[in-house]
Amino acid sequence: MVNLKGLFLTGIARIVINVMLLTVFFLSLYTVVSRFPSLPNIFTKIAFVILLVFLLTVIFRYLFFLWLSFIDSVEGSVEELPPGFYPKVSIIVPAYCEGVVIQESIKSLLKQDYENLEIIVVDDGSSDDTYVKAKALEGRHGGKEVKVFTKPNGGKARALNFGISLASGEFVLCIDADSVLEPQTVREMVKHFYDLNVGAVAGYVGVINRVNMWTKLQALEYIEGLNMVRKAQAFLRLVNIIPGPVGMFRKEAVIDIGGYHTDTFAEDCDLTLRLLEKGWKIKYEPLAVAWTEAPEEILNLIKQRYRWTRGILQAIRKHSPKLLELRKHLAFSLTLWYMFFEAVIWPFMDIFANVFFIFLAFQYGLSIFVAFWWVLLTVVDVSAAFYCVVSEKEDLTLVFYAILYRLFYIIILDIAKVFATIEEWRGVGMNWGKLERKGRLSQ
């Protein structure tokens, strides 16, 4: 049933952000008209017009996704499991050196309010006590069964494929070992598969360890930059990345496309793209909630985003022939172009904008442009943050972090993405890397 109170509050928030974004739009146009003649030369004028087009593109993106996410909310979710539809689900938990968190993760799976499931833990050659701790929970727990296996280290994709090969369920739920699921997650995701055209369902990912500035900024980023986008994409049935912490798949569909591949550092992105390419619908279920442990130090955060960016670029390159097949594969091609815009064009343009306006400020005394650009983007960020926090019923104090988000956080991430793009283009070697867990899942 649609939550009318929630929709009313979300609608108010949507009106507020529309007003703010339209205000930014008209201010941008006014500034161009009033200041353009005073720009010192043709090169600065061209650069300023390019940046204005970029700003307006970002504003349009926000408006487009906000409207689609709102419409998706109005449509509501599937209400109940259809009569007689109670398929077996296999939960796959790949784990490498996750001894600090593995038991909390398994315990959250045992609390699922869906009984027809098995839990398959795959220890990927850990050097710590991951296998021993997982093995301690092996066996039957009511209607659920925990099975624990170990194999030589081969990476997450191979561990997932190993688990899927052992799964007896019609559907597989792949999660990260550093995540815990809300009790309703499996039940809410299974409902969507009554539609035989649905190949996968993405869930909602939240940051559980909001213990310092960095993790609170990531919490806001997940709410605004990831989950809101997935909700909008879900309306189009074109979710482009099923998140590692919570994604359910039709086992038949995964096997049909050859399972997870090992040729990218973003195996979840690559798998999602191959499902879309095959014509499967991909849905998003906001009530399927996974809480994950985010990096608490800036260096670990940079390493994570560096790997994410290189993995996404590898996935795009792998499917690059479809970029120009707009007439034959319109939806898939547009999905790839959107991913390219977010992974490459947006970070480069953000950094160029900051460097360009600082140059204008020092060279020509036009410091007003630096302040103007920052204020406009901050207004966009705060407005979008307000809408997303209200619509997700999240902590309103996170909205204030949108100012810090624009002041330095996004710049740090953009620099990491630019370096990742350059090094991916140059073919610089890299390894998977392993983030140190703090054991916050029991919070």
VEXTIDO-314644 format. One line per 5 residues: number of its first residue (from 1); their letters; for each residue x, y, z of C-alpha. Coordinates in Angstrom, 2 decimals, decimal comma, always signed. Example, Ala and Ser with C-alpha at 12.3 -4.5 7.8 and 13.67 -1.06 7.14 Angstrom:
2
1) AS) +12,30 -4,50 +7,80; +13,67 -1,06 +7,14 .
END
This chain:
443
1) MVNLK) +0,00 +0,00 +0,00; +1,30 +3,47 -0,89; +2,30 +5,55 +2,13; +0,23 +8,75 +1,63; +1,96 +10,68 +4,42 .
6) GLFLT) +5,36 +9,75 +3,01; +4,29 +10,72 -0,49; +2,97 +14,08 +0,78; +6,28 +14,91 +2,50; +8,21 +13,70 -0,52 .
11) GIARI) +6,00 +15,82 -2,76; +6,67 +18,92 -0,65; +10,39 +18,19 -0,79; +10,16 +17,73 -4,55; +8,46 +21,14 -4,93 .
16) VINVM) +11,21 +22,76 -2,83; +14,01 +21,26 -4,87; +12,28 +22,12 -8,16; +12,05 +25,75 -7,07; +15,71 +25,75 -5,97 .
21) LLTVF) +16,96 +24,11 -9,16; +14,94 +26,42 -11,41; +16,30 +29,38 -9,43; +19,82 +28,13 -10,07; +18,96 +27,71 -13,74 .
26) FLSLY) +17,76 +31,31 -14,19; +20,62 +32,70 -12,10; +23,05 +30,89 -14,37; +21,49 +32,39 -17,48; +21,41 +35,85 -15,90 .
31) TVVSR) +25,08 +35,63 -15,01; +26,05 +34,68 -18,55; +24,07 +37,57 -20,02; +25,37 +40,14 -17,52; +28,99 +39,01 -17,19 .
36) FPSLP) +29,78 +37,51 -20,56; +30,86 +40,79 -22,24; +33,33 +41,48 -19,40; +35,22 +38,22 -19,81; +38,78 +39,05 -20,90 .
41) NIFTK) +39,17 +37,02 -24,14; +37,58 +34,51 -26,48; +39,15 +31,52 -24,71; +37,65 +32,38 -21,32; +34,31 +33,04 -22,98 .
46) IAFVI) +34,32 +29,62 -24,65; +35,37 +27,93 -21,39; +32,65 +29,72 -19,46; +29,96 +28,67 -21,96; +31,16 +25,06 -21,81 .
51) LLVFL) +30,97 +25,12 -18,03; +27,51 +26,69 -18,12; +26,30 +23,89 -20,41; +27,81 +21,39 -17,97; +26,06 +23,03 -15,01 .
56) LTVIF) +22,72 +23,00 -16,81; +23,26 +19,35 -17,74; +23,83 +18,50 -14,07; +20,68 +20,41 -13,10; +18,66 +18,58 -15,76 .
61) RYLFF) +20,06 +15,26 -14,51; +18,92 +16,02 -10,96; +15,45 +17,06 -12,11; +15,08 +14,06 -14,41; +16,10 +11,51 -11,78 .
66) LWLSF) +14,13 +13,18 -8,99; +10,94 +13,11 -11,04; +11,43 +9,49 -12,09; +12,24 +8,39 -8,52; +9,12 +10,17 -7,28 .
71) IDSVE) +6,94 +8,52 -9,93; +8,44 +5,14 -9,01; +7,50 +5,83 -5,37; +3,95 +6,71 -6,38; +3,64 +3,43 -8,25 .
76) GSVEE) +4,57 +1,67 -5,02; +6,06 -1,77 -4,53; +4,61 -5,21 -5,09; +2,32 -5,74 -2,10; +2,55 -9,40 -1,13 .
81) LPPGF) +3,97 -12,66 -2,37; +1,58 -13,99 -5,02; -0,39 -17,06 -3,84; +1,63 -20,24 -4,23; +4,81 -18,33 -5,13 .
86) YPKVS) +7,33 -19,33 -2,47; +10,52 -20,30 -4,33; +13,77 -21,37 -2,70; +16,44 -18,68 -2,39; +20,17 -19,34 -2,03 .
91) IIVPA) +22,16 -16,57 -0,36; +25,80 -16,46 -1,50; +28,31 -14,84 +0,86; +31,85 -14,59 -0,58; +34,34 -13,82 +2,17 .
96) YCEGV) +38,05 -13,03 +2,16; +39,60 -12,16 +5,53; +36,26 -11,06 +6,99; +36,68 -12,67 +10,42; +35,74 -9,45 +12,20 .
101) VIQES) +32,30 -9,24 +10,55; +31,35 -12,65 +9,13; +29,32 -13,90 +12,10; +27,21 -10,73 +12,32; +26,54 -11,01 +8,60 .
106) IKSLL) +25,39 -14,63 +8,86; +23,24 -13,89 +11,93; +21,41 -11,17 +10,00; +20,61 -13,73 +7,30; +19,22 -16,15 +9,87 .
111) KQDYE) +16,80 -13,41 +10,97; +15,18 -13,19 +7,53; +11,40 -13,60 +7,69; +11,53 -15,87 +4,64; +12,12 -19,51 +5,54 .
116) NLEII) +12,68 -21,27 +2,23; +16,35 -20,40 +1,91; +19,89 -21,68 +2,25; +22,98 -19,66 +3,15; +26,20 -20,55 +1,33 .
121) VVDDG) +29,36 -18,99 +2,74; +32,42 -19,23 +0,47; +35,73 -18,62 +2,23; +38,04 -17,46 -0,55; +41,32 -18,68 +0,93 .
126) SSDDT) +41,35 -16,26 +3,87; +44,50 -15,91 +5,96; +42,52 -15,04 +9,11; +39,82 -16,92 +11,07; +36,97 -16,25 +8,61 .
131) YVKAK) +36,42 -19,95 +7,84; +36,54 -21,01 +11,50; +34,05 -18,34 +12,58; +31,68 -19,09 +9,72; +31,96 -22,85 +10,33 .
136) ALEGR) +30,80 -22,30 +13,92; +27,38 -21,28 +12,57; +27,07 -24,09 +10,02; +24,00 -26,31 +10,19; +20,21 -26,03 +10,29 .
141) HGGKE) +18,54 -23,11 +12,02; +14,82 -23,74 +11,83; +13,87 -23,70 +8,16; +17,20 -22,21 +7,13; +20,48 -24,00 +6,54 .
146) VKVFT) +24,00 -22,56 +6,66; +26,63 -24,25 +4,49; +30,28 -23,20 +4,68; +32,89 -23,98 +2,02; +36,49 -22,95 +1,48 .
151) KPNGG) +38,56 -22,72 -1,69; +41,94 -21,34 -2,76; +41,98 -17,58 -3,15; +40,76 -16,58 -6,60; +38,90 -13,31 -6,14 .
156) KARAL) +35,32 -12,32 -5,47; +33,93 -13,21 -8,92; +35,24 -16,78 -8,74; +33,96 -17,15 -5,17; +30,49 -16,02 -6,27 .
161) NFGIS) +30,50 -18,42 -9,22; +31,59 -21,24 -6,90; +28,70 -20,47 -4,56; +26,18 -20,22 -7,40; +27,30 -23,62 -8,72 .
166) LASGE) +26,41 -25,12 -5,33; +23,11 -23,28 -4,97; +19,91 -25,32 -5,08; +17,60 -22,28 -5,11; +15,79 -20,92 -8,13 .
171) FVLCI) +17,03 -17,46 -7,14; +20,38 -16,38 -5,70; +20,95 -13,41 -3,43; +24,57 -12,25 -3,57; +25,77 -10,12 -0,66 .
176) DADSV) +29,06 -8,82 +0,71; +30,38 -10,32 +3,91; +30,73 -6,85 +5,43; +26,98 -6,25 +5,20; +23,90 -7,08 +7,27 .
181) LEPQT) +20,37 -7,33 +5,89; +17,08 -6,10 +7,32; +14,72 -9,04 +8,12; +12,28 -8,31 +5,27; +14,92 -8,12 +2,53 .
186) VREMV) +14,58 -11,57 +0,93; +10,77 -11,50 +1,00; +10,60 -8,04 -0,58; +12,98 -8,98 -3,39; +11,44 -12,34 -4,26 .
191) KHFYD) +8,06 -10,74 -5,06; +9,41 -9,06 -8,18; +10,40 -12,35 -9,81; +6,79 -13,35 -10,32; +7,28 -11,32 -13,49 .
196) LNVGA) +9,16 -13,80 -15,70; +10,93 -10,94 -17,52; +12,71 -9,76 -14,36; +16,26 -11,08 -14,24; +17,52 -9,25 -11,17 .
201) VAGYV) +16,54 -6,93 -8,33; +18,82 -4,38 -6,68; +18,38 -3,43 -3,05; +18,93 -0,32 -0,93; +22,42 +0,13 +0,54 .
206) GVINR) +23,02 +2,26 +3,64; +26,12 +3,10 +5,66; +25,95 +1,58 +9,15; +29,12 +3,03 +10,71; +28,31 +6,75 +10,81 .
211) VNMWT) +31,06 +7,40 +13,30; +32,95 +10,35 +11,81; +32,79 +13,02 +9,13; +33,96 +10,72 +6,33; +31,39 +8,00 +6,96 .
216) KLQAL) +28,57 +10,55 +7,35; +29,53 +12,09 +4,02; +29,43 +8,62 +2,48; +26,03 +7,99 +4,09; +24,70 +11,11 +2,35 .
221) EYIEG) +26,38 +10,11 -0,91; +24,75 +6,66 -0,81; +21,32 +8,19 -0,17; +21,62 +10,92 -2,78; +23,99 +9,62 -5,39 .
226) LNMVR) +23,28 +5,89 -5,43; +19,87 +4,92 -4,09; +17,95 +7,86 -5,59; +19,50 +7,13 -8,98; +18,58 +3,43 -8,75 .
231) KAQAF) +15,00 +4,30 -7,90; +14,80 +6,49 -11,00; +16,44 +3,85 -13,17; +14,02 +1,26 -11,77; +11,12 +3,20 -13,23 .
236) LRLVN) +12,74 +2,62 -16,63; +13,65 -0,99 -15,67; +17,28 -0,09 -16,45; +19,23 -0,23 -13,18; +22,84 -0,25 -14,42 .
241) IIPGP) +24,67 -1,51 -11,32; +23,31 -4,10 -8,92; +25,22 -3,33 -5,70; +27,52 -5,95 -4,20; +25,95 -5,73 -0,72 .
246) VGMFR) +22,45 -6,76 -1,90; +21,43 -8,08 -5,31; +19,09 -10,97 -6,13; +19,22 -12,79 -9,45; +17,25 -15,36 -11,38 .
251) KEAVI) +19,78 -18,20 -11,33; +18,84 -19,24 -14,86; +19,65 -15,75 -16,15; +23,07 -15,62 -14,46; +24,06 -19,05 -15,77 .
256) DIGGY) +22,81 -18,13 -19,26; +25,24 -15,18 -19,49; +28,18 -17,16 -18,08; +28,11 -16,02 -14,47; +30,46 -13,42 -13,06 .
261) HTDTF) +33,47 -12,58 -15,24; +36,95 -11,94 -13,85; +38,19 -9,41 -16,41; +37,08 -6,26 -14,55; +37,33 -4,85 -11,03 .
266) AEDCD) +33,59 -4,18 -11,09; +32,15 -7,66 -11,52; +28,72 -6,50 -10,30; +28,57 -3,71 -12,91; +29,71 -6,01 -15,70 .
271) LTLRL) +27,14 -8,69 -14,78; +24,35 -6,09 -14,67; +25,27 -4,76 -18,11; +25,29 -8,25 -19,61; +21,83 -8,93 -18,16 .
276) LEKGW) +20,54 -5,67 -19,66; +22,15 -6,52 -22,97; +20,29 -9,85 -22,97; +17,00 -8,01 -22,50; +16,28 -8,84 -18,86 .
281) KIKYE) +14,42 -6,28 -16,74; +16,22 -5,11 -13,62; +14,16 -3,73 -10,75; +14,95 -1,84 -7,55; +13,39 -2,65 -4,19 .
286) PLAVA) +13,87 +0,11 -1,55; +12,58 -2,12 +1,26; +15,37 -4,64 +0,64; +17,92 -2,99 +2,91; +21,59 -3,83 +3,39 .
291) WTEAP) +23,76 -1,98 +5,88; +27,41 -1,91 +4,94; +30,61 -0,81 +6,66; +32,09 +2,15 +4,79; +35,78 +3,19 +4,90 .
296) EEILN) +36,46 +5,33 +7,97; +39,77 +6,83 +6,82; +40,27 +9,07 +3,81; +43,05 +6,92 +2,30; +40,88 +3,79 +2,31 .
301) LIKQR) +38,02 +5,78 +0,81; +40,25 +7,01 -2,03; +41,48 +3,46 -2,69; +37,91 +2,19 -2,83; +36,74 +4,87 -5,29 .
306) YRWTR) +39,85 +4,44 -7,41; +39,05 +0,73 -7,77; +35,34 +1,41 -8,44; +36,18 +3,88 -11,20; +38,68 +1,63 -12,92 .
311) GILQA) +36,25 -1,29 -12,70; +33,41 +0,74 -14,23; +35,69 +1,97 -17,02; +36,75 -1,62 -17,72; +33,09 -2,66 -17,93 .
316) IRKHS) +32,27 +0,25 -20,28; +35,25 -0,56 -22,51; +34,20 -4,22 -22,58; +30,78 -3,21 -23,94; +32,02 -0,18 -25,93 .
321) PKLLE) +30,87 -1,46 -29,38; +27,29 -0,85 -28,18; +27,99 +2,84 -27,50; +27,39 +3,70 -31,15; +24,54 +1,26 -31,75 .
326) LRKHL) +21,84 +3,74 -30,74; +19,36 +2,61 -33,35; +19,76 -1,08 -32,58; +20,27 -0,94 -28,79; +18,96 +2,50 -27,76 .
331) AFSLT) +18,33 +1,87 -24,04; +21,56 -0,07 -23,55; +23,63 +2,49 -25,48; +22,19 +5,38 -23,48; +22,95 +3,47 -20,26 .
336) LWYMF) +26,60 +3,14 -21,29; +26,81 +6,83 -22,26; +25,32 +7,84 -18,92; +27,89 +5,71 -17,08; +30,69 +7,28 -19,15 .
341) FEAVI) +29,39 +10,77 -18,30; +29,39 +10,06 -14,55; +32,70 +8,16 -14,47; +34,78 +10,38 -16,77; +33,19 +13,62 -18,01 .
346) WPFMD) +31,70 +14,78 -14,69; +34,90 +14,44 -12,59; +37,07 +16,08 -15,26; +34,62 +18,97 -15,69; +34,34 +19,51 -11,92 .
351) IFANV) +38,10 +19,79 -11,57; +38,40 +21,95 -14,69; +35,72 +24,29 -13,35; +37,51 +24,78 -10,05; +40,89 +25,37 -11,71 .
356) FFIFL) +39,37 +27,70 -14,33; +37,53 +29,93 -11,88; +40,50 +30,13 -9,51; +42,58 +31,18 -12,52; +40,02 +33,91 -13,34 .
361) AFQYG) +40,02 +35,09 -9,74; +43,79 +35,49 -9,52; +44,50 +36,58 -13,08; +41,64 +38,98 -13,68; +40,21 +39,68 -10,24 .
366) LSIFV) +36,96 +37,92 -11,08; +36,62 +36,16 -7,73; +32,85 +36,52 -8,01; +32,85 +33,61 -10,47; +34,50 +31,28 -7,96 .
371) AFWWV) +31,94 +32,12 -5,31; +29,08 +32,00 -7,82; +30,01 +28,53 -9,13; +30,47 +27,09 -5,66; +27,22 +28,59 -4,33 .
376) LLTVV) +25,18 +27,35 -7,28; +26,47 +23,78 -7,01; +26,06 +23,85 -3,24; +22,43 +24,91 -3,65; +21,93 +21,98 -6,03 .
381) DVSAA) +23,60 +19,57 -3,58; +21,67 +20,81 -0,52; +18,36 +20,75 -2,39; +18,92 +17,24 -3,70; +20,11 +16,08 -0,27 .
386) FYCVV) +16,98 +17,49 +1,37; +14,70 +15,69 -1,08; +16,54 +12,35 -0,82; +16,83 +12,40 +2,98; +13,12 +13,18 +3,37 .
391) SEKED) +12,01 +10,60 +0,81; +14,17 +7,90 +2,42; +13,10 +8,93 +5,97; +16,75 +9,36 +6,89; +18,50 +11,53 +9,47 .
396) LTLVF) +17,87 +15,19 +8,56; +21,22 +16,25 +10,05; +22,87 +14,62 +7,02; +21,56 +17,50 +4,86; +24,07 +19,86 +6,46 .
401) YAILY) +26,90 +17,62 +5,24; +25,94 +18,62 +1,69; +27,93 +21,84 +2,26; +31,05 +19,87 +3,16; +30,23 +17,55 +0,28 .
406) RLFYI) +30,69 +20,43 -2,17; +33,47 +22,20 -0,25; +36,02 +19,37 -0,40; +34,56 +15,84 -0,41; +33,50 +15,70 -4,05 .
411) IILDI) +36,80 +17,31 -5,11; +38,80 +14,57 -3,38; +36,71 +11,86 -5,04; +36,93 +13,56 -8,43; +40,72 +13,69 -8,22 .
416) AKVFA) +40,76 +9,96 -7,39; +38,49 +9,27 -10,37; +40,65 +11,35 -12,72; +43,81 +9,51 -11,68; +41,96 +6,19 -12,05 .
421) TIEEW) +40,82 +7,18 -15,56; +44,32 +8,24 -16,63; +45,94 +5,10 -15,23; +43,27 +2,84 -16,73; +43,85 +4,52 -20,12 .
426) RGVGM) +47,62 +3,99 -19,74; +47,15 +0,38 -18,63; +48,83 +0,82 -15,25; +48,61 -2,40 -13,22; +46,58 -2,60 -10,03 .
431) NWGKL) +45,40 -5,21 -7,54; +42,07 -5,67 -5,81; +43,14 -4,30 -2,44; +41,54 -5,11 +0,90; +39,85 -2,61 +3,20 .
436) ERKGR) +40,41 -3,07 +6,92; +37,11 -3,79 +8,71; +36,34 -2,25 +12,10; +33,61 -4,72 +13,08; +30,79 -2,12 +13,18 .
441) LSQ) +28,01 -4,41 +11,90; +26,60 -4,99 +15,38; +25,86 -1,24 +15,85 .
END
